[in-house]
Amino acid sequence: MTDVINTREIVLAVLNEVLEEDKYSHIVLREVLEKYQYLEKRDRSFITRVAEGTLENLIEMDYIISQFSSVKVSRMKPAIRNILRMSVYQLKYMDSVPDSAVCNEGVKLAQRKGFFNLKGFVNGVLRSVARNLDKVKYPDPKEMPVPYLSVTYSMPEWILNRWLRLYDFETVETICKGIHKDHVTTVRCNLNKASKKDIMESLRNQGVTVTEHPYLDYALNLFDYNYLKALDAFRNGWIQVQDVSSMLVAEVAAPKWGDYCIDVCAAPGGKSLHLADKLEGSGFVEARDITESKVKLMQDNIERTALINMNAVVADATVFLPASEEKADILLADVPCSGLGVIGRKPDIRYKMTEKKQEDIVKLQRQILDTVWKYVKVGGTLVYSTCTIGAEENQYNLKWFLDNYPFKLESIDPYLPEELQGKTTRAGYLQLLPGIHESDGFFLARLKRVSE
């Protein structure tokens, strides 16, 4: 690498912002990579891998450090704690970096941050870890299944306990493994603008490795690119970054020519853009969200993709808008959620979410549904979705809604690939799980408004 110390200092800054200042990793890392576009690809890859890898394995890193430190991790100076975490991650998971280099650079980084009196402590802990890493004992999966899963996959125990109420141990471990596997960038091809062949050719001409997704023929997986916004296919509006689970929302919504659609919690806007594309210039999609910044992000995408049948507006989904009553042929309610289905892409979510926060989120979800259901015409469609795993925000919310409002579930089998069809999809809903399905964790249901 051209500047080893500098890249490690950047990683430390990312970790400090995420873990000490409570910022979101995907936002911090995106801003950092945009700021350092001029760095070589391998340096940017190093920053991404060490920052994301440390966050993905945070509980395990703290578990290992605690075996060799006389000071509890929670009582360390934040900078020292994060230097040790990122260094232990390199020792355990990055064979390409020599142990001696990891230890030396960790000590130098502590000095650069002004902790000269702690360089001996950092050096001692890291060299002890390097010598004894293979001797660290993990909880036994049979005797201590929850601590085993928690340490091995860096998953808070309260989340695991909730998942274990729904699924057996093997399924939960498969989910955890799925969260930790390398995640690719999935994009949706805008076939109204260019053919799939031309899009793939353009991407490959710029050195991108492209594979087709098994669920939807217009979905592609991208590898080996440096900066997405530099790709011609992106700048031309031919592709939109979107997980295939999110693409399924527009498939299940199944808009007809001329439909009027409202997306009440739309940012960053992928589902709304997809609906507008499916309408092929007809009808209209109103994408709403609560902040100016989110609406501007959606408007930028509308302009990039040159859509004429969509706009983005600021609106609070908890506030009833009389002008929208019974106007929507299709209403998307992709409500705020705990985000536990996208931990693989946003690893710090698991540490920021709590049981109390999740309870508050369920209340907010119900408040939104209680407000927006009236926007749907009789005979119209409401698609409820979240990017999370767990009955509280998904199946329980769905039952509550059906018990209290004039809607019924409709089978979503006609809109899904065969490999996703099953008992629940015939009933009208689907829970996607990392490791089980080729997607993020995601829940969606299709409901039709009936006469009261």
LINPE-V701713 format. One record per helix or strand of 2 or more residues. SS is the DSSP state (alpha for helix, beta for strand). FROM is the first residue (numbers start at 1). LEN is the number of residues. Records with the same first field share a line. If there is no record, write none. Layout:
BEGIN
SS->FROM-LEN  FROM-LEN
END
This chain:
BEGIN
alpha->4-16  25-11  41-16  58-11  73-3  78-16  99-14  116-20  145-9  157-10  169-12  196-10  228-3  232-4  244-10  270-9  292-14  322-3  340-3  349-4  355-21  395-10  413-3  418-3  423-5
beta->185-5  209-4  219-5  239-3  260-4  284-6  310-5  328-7  376-11  407-3  429-4  442-8
END
